[in-house]
């Protein structure tokens, strides 16, 4: 446990330290969040728990502690999974507290800024990804440690080894009577999950919606959660400008990892998870049978930001014959967690192994997960594992001629 003396600084909601103090004061130190925190379970260390991090944030904001490498490490280890928020009886806004604290600290000195900057520029990253595959870089990158550091090798390990199942049929006709929506492509999703974007368009059109698509840009989530406030603000500005050009009523994203940041960037806009949105209109769709067993992985953001895991399961249950086995909520985060899997690859692997340990007994034909980062990370730990976004499975099984 971390004990502190009284805060020596005046608290004002207008300055970052004051905002941290106000948010931290919500915590009553009950400890009910501890068993739900993946890093606390991993390390059995109070500093690696929500309660410990809140006390560290208070001490840093008040000036009682200095942000040296040892003090900030538990704060950098946090996965931002928000499991603690979901069970907190006091309503502590831990996610916002962490964002404010990391903004106060700034990015880690060893943050792979250049690599992350590449990943958040989809057009450039797409060209370099094709080059990396052509040169089979993943096979020999470990032999050049002077050229490829830990973060770069971790990123190369995420390159998919198998193709993605796609929806081959042409887009269905639609009436447009249900309204207009816009799809947010994002950066990594736009780069590595184009099949899910196609599937979302397919299903939304079949349900009667006119679909527009925003340009492939980053929402700024990675920078926001890493304390890179200037670049996060720049990303938010780009998203706002792109949205302003869209004749749509609702903005949808295919990965819940972007959802919280988009809502923060566009506070006056209706921003929803695509599967949650489709769940309200599923009566307009019918699906062909599929005799398969799938394992369903719920990303932390699906449960704790979108908060519609039950809707995702209900959508998949509409496919006759599909045997859906949901992975248990514990042990929690798979370890991908934005930039965490690149910055702390060894810790990310330990968290991933705990999730994969629950997968083997299910003997699924494939793993379904809505977050591209989670899917790539989990597949890197089991190269025989076939993965897919739930939307692509639903679009592939859409019954021809039954849409409106």
N, C-alpha and C positions, 0 to 999 in steps of 0.2 A: 504494500500500500504506500502511496505517496502522500506525505503530509506537508502542509504549507502553513505559513503564518498569514495574517490578514493582508489583503491586497494593499500595497502601499500607494497605488496610483488612483486618482479619481476615475470613476467609470462614466463614460459617455457613450450613448448608442451611436454617436456620429463618427467615432474613430474606430479603426479595426480592432484595437485592443478592447475598447468598450463593448463592441458587438460580441466579441469572444466571451467577455465576462458575463454579459447578459445571458447568452446561450448556455454557458457552463453552469450558471446559477440554477438552471432548471433541474440539474441532476441532484437526486437525493441520496446517492451512493448506496442504493439498495443492493446492487450486484445481480439483479435478476437477468441482466443481459449477458453475464459472463459465459454461461454454457452455450449461448447461441453465437458467440464470436469465434469465427474459424481460427484467428491467430492466437486467441487465448487458449483454445483447445489444442492448438499445435504446440505452443510454447509453455503453457502453464505458468505464465509470467504476468503479474498484475499490470506492468507497464504495457503489455501487449493486449490489453483489454479496453473496452470502451470507457470504463470508469477510470482506469489509469491514464488513458489518453486525454480525457477531459481535465484531469488534475494537471497533467503536463501543459495542456493548452492554457489553463488559468495561470500557471506559474510563468510561462513564457510571455503571455500578454501583460502580466503585471510587472515584469522585469525581475522577478525573483530568481528565474533561471535564465541562463544564456544558451542560445541555440547552437551548442556544439554538436559534433557528429553523434555522440552517444545519446544525447537528450532527444534529438529529432528522429533518431532511427525508428523507435516504435510508432511515431506519427507517420513516417514514410511507409512503414510496413502495412498500415491499415488498407484494407481492400475496398473500402467504401461500399460494402455489400448491403449495409443498412439493416442487417438482421437485428441489431440492437434497437433501432428505431421501432421496428415492427412489434417488439415485445415490451417496450419501455412503458411502465405505468404512469410516468410523469410527463410523457410527451416530449422528451428531449429531442431537439432537432439536431441530431448528431451529424448528419450529412452537411448541413450548412455550417456547423461549428468547425468541421474538418476543413471545408473549403476556405473559411475565413482564416483558420490557423495556418494552412499551407500558403495562403496569400501573404500572410505576415512573414513567413519564413522564406518564401521564394522557392524556386525549383532546387532539387538536389544538385550539388556540384557535379556529380557523375551521371546526371540524367542524360540518356542518349538523345539529345535534342535534335541532332541532324537526322538521325534515323526516324524519329517521330515526325519531324517536319516533312520527310519524304512520304511517310505513310498517310499524312493528312493532305497530300496533293495527288488525288487519284489519277489524273491524266499522266503525270510524270511517272508515278509508281507503276502504272499499268505497263508502260514501255520497259521499265527496268525489270519488272517481274518476268516479262516474256524473255528478256535477255538472260536473266538468272536461270530460268528453266532451260533455255537452249544450251547454256554452258554447263548445266548440271552442277551449279556451284555448291549445292548442299553436300555433294559427295566429297569435295576436297577443301571446303572452307576451313575445317578444323586444322588443316596443315599450315595455315597462314595466320597464326595468332596476331602477328603484327598488323595485318590488314583487317581481320574480322575479330572484334572483341566479343565479350560474352553476350552483349545485347544483340549484336548483329548475328551471331550464331544462333541465338534463341529465335530471332525473327526468321532466319532461313529454315529452321526446323519446322516452322509453321506452314511452309509451302505445301499445298495439298499434293498427295501422291496419286490420287484417283480423280477421275472426272466427276462433275456434278450432274445428277439427274435433272433434266430440264423439261419444261412443258413445250412439246413440239407443235401442238395444234395452234392454228391461227387464233387471234383474239376473237372472242365471241361478239356477235352483234349486241347492241344495247340501246335502251330507250333514252337514257339520260334523265329519266323522270325523277330519280332519287336524289339528284343534286350533283355538285362538283366537289371533288377532293383533289388534293395534291400529295404526291409521294415525295418524301425526303430521301434522297439517295445516300447521303453521307459520304464518308471517305473510304474506310475499310469495307463497309457494306457495298458501296458502289464499285469498289475494286474487286472484291472476292465473292460477292453474293448477288451477282446480277440475275441469277436464276430466281432468287426469291423476289426480286423487284419485278421480274416478268410475271411471276406467279401472282403477286399482289394485283398487278394490272388486270390479269386474266380474271381473277375472282371478283374484283370490284366492278369491272365491266359487266360480268355475268349477273351481278346483283343489281345492275341498273344505274351505275354511277359513271359520270364522265371523269376521266382520270388525267390529271396534269402531272408533270414531274419537274421538280426543282433541279438545277444544275448540280453536278457532283462536287460538293464542298463539305468541309469538316464543320460539325456543329460546335467544336471547341471543347468538348467534354474532357478529352485527355489533358489539354492545357489547363483547364479550369481546376481539375482535380490534382494537378501537379504543381499548382501555385504559379503558373506562368500566366499571370493575369492580363498582361498587355496583348499577347497573342490570342487568349481566350476572348477578350473584348473585340478584337479585330474579326474573329470568326463569327461572333454574335452579330456584328454589323453586317457581314456578308449575307448571313442567313436572313436577316431582317429585310435587306434590299431585295433578295431573291423572292422572298415571300410577297413583298409588296407588288411584284409583277404578276402574281398568280390570281386568276379569276376563280378562286376556290373558296369554299366555306370552312373546310377542315384540313389540317395538315396531318398526314399519317406517316409513321416510320415503321420499317419492318424489323428493326432491332430495338428492344427496350433500352439498350445502353445509351441511345441518343435522347430518350424521351424526357428525362429530367432536365437536361441542359436546354433542349428546345423549348420546354415550358418556361424555363428561366429567361431565355433569350426573347421569347415572344409571349409576354404575360397576358396580352389581350387577345390571343389567338387560341382557338380550340385545337389542341395538339393531342393526338391519340395514338396508341399502339394499333397497328393495322389489324391484328388478329382480334383484339378486343372490339374494334369497330365492326369487323365482319361478323363477330358473334351476335351482334344485335340484328343482323340482316340475314342470318343463315337460313331462315325459312324460305328464302328466294333461291336457294341452291340445293341441288341433290347430288349425291356422290355414288360412283360405281363401287361395287365390293372390292376388297383387297384382302387376300389371305396372307397376312404377314404379322409378325410380332415386332413391335418397335419399342425401344426404350425412350422415354420422354424425360429430357433434362430441362428443368426450369431454371433459367439464369436468375441470379439474385435480383436483377432489375425487373424481371418479369413478376417476381413475387412481391418485391418491396417498393417498386416505383410504379409500374403499370398496375400491379395488384389485381391481375386477372388470370392467374394460373388456372382457376376453375373453368374459365371461358375457353382457354386453349384446349384443355382436356375435353370439354364438351364439343368443341369443333371436330376434334379427331374422332370422337365417339360417333359422329354422324356418318363415318365411313363404315359400311357394313363389313363385318368379318375382320376388321383391324383389331388386333390384340395390343392394347396400349399398356405398357408397364412403366409407371412413373418412378424415377429414381427418388430415394428418400430425401427429405429436406436437409437432414444432417448426412454428411459432415459439412454441408454448406458450400461456400464458394470454391470453384474449381481452380482458382489461382490465376486466371487470365487477367481479369480486373483492370482493364485499360492498359496502362504502361507497366503494371506490376510484373507481368510475366517476362518482360524484357529487362526491367531494372533488377529484379530479384529472381532470376530463373530457377535457382535451386529451391527456394521456398515455394515457388509456383509449381514445381514438379512434385513436391511433397503433398501439396494440397490436391493436385490432379490425381495422384496415385490413390488417394482416399476415395475420390469419386469413382474412378475406374474400378476400384475394388468392389463396388456395389453393382457394377454393370455386368461383370462376367456371369454371375449366377442367373441372370435373366435370359441369356442366350438370344439376344435380339438379332433381327435381320439388319437393323440399322439404328442409329441414334438420331433422335430429333432434338434440335435446340434452336431457339429463335435468335441467339446472339452469335454472330460470325466469329467473334474473338473466342468465345467458349468452344465453338465447334472445332476451330483450327487447333486450339490448345489441347483439347481432349484427343483429337485424331493424331496429334503429334506424339502422344503417349501410347497409342495403339494403332500402328499403321494398317492393321487389318480391319479397322473399324470404319464402316461406311456411315457417313453423316449427311444430314439433310435438314433444311429449314422446314418446319411444319407446313408453311404456305406452299412449297413446291409439291409436297405430297398431296395436299388438298386440291391444288390446281390440276394435277395429273389425273386425279380420280373424279374430277367434275363430270357429271353425267351430261353428255351432249344433248342439246335440244330441250333441257329442262329449265334453263335460266330464263329470266324475264328481260 
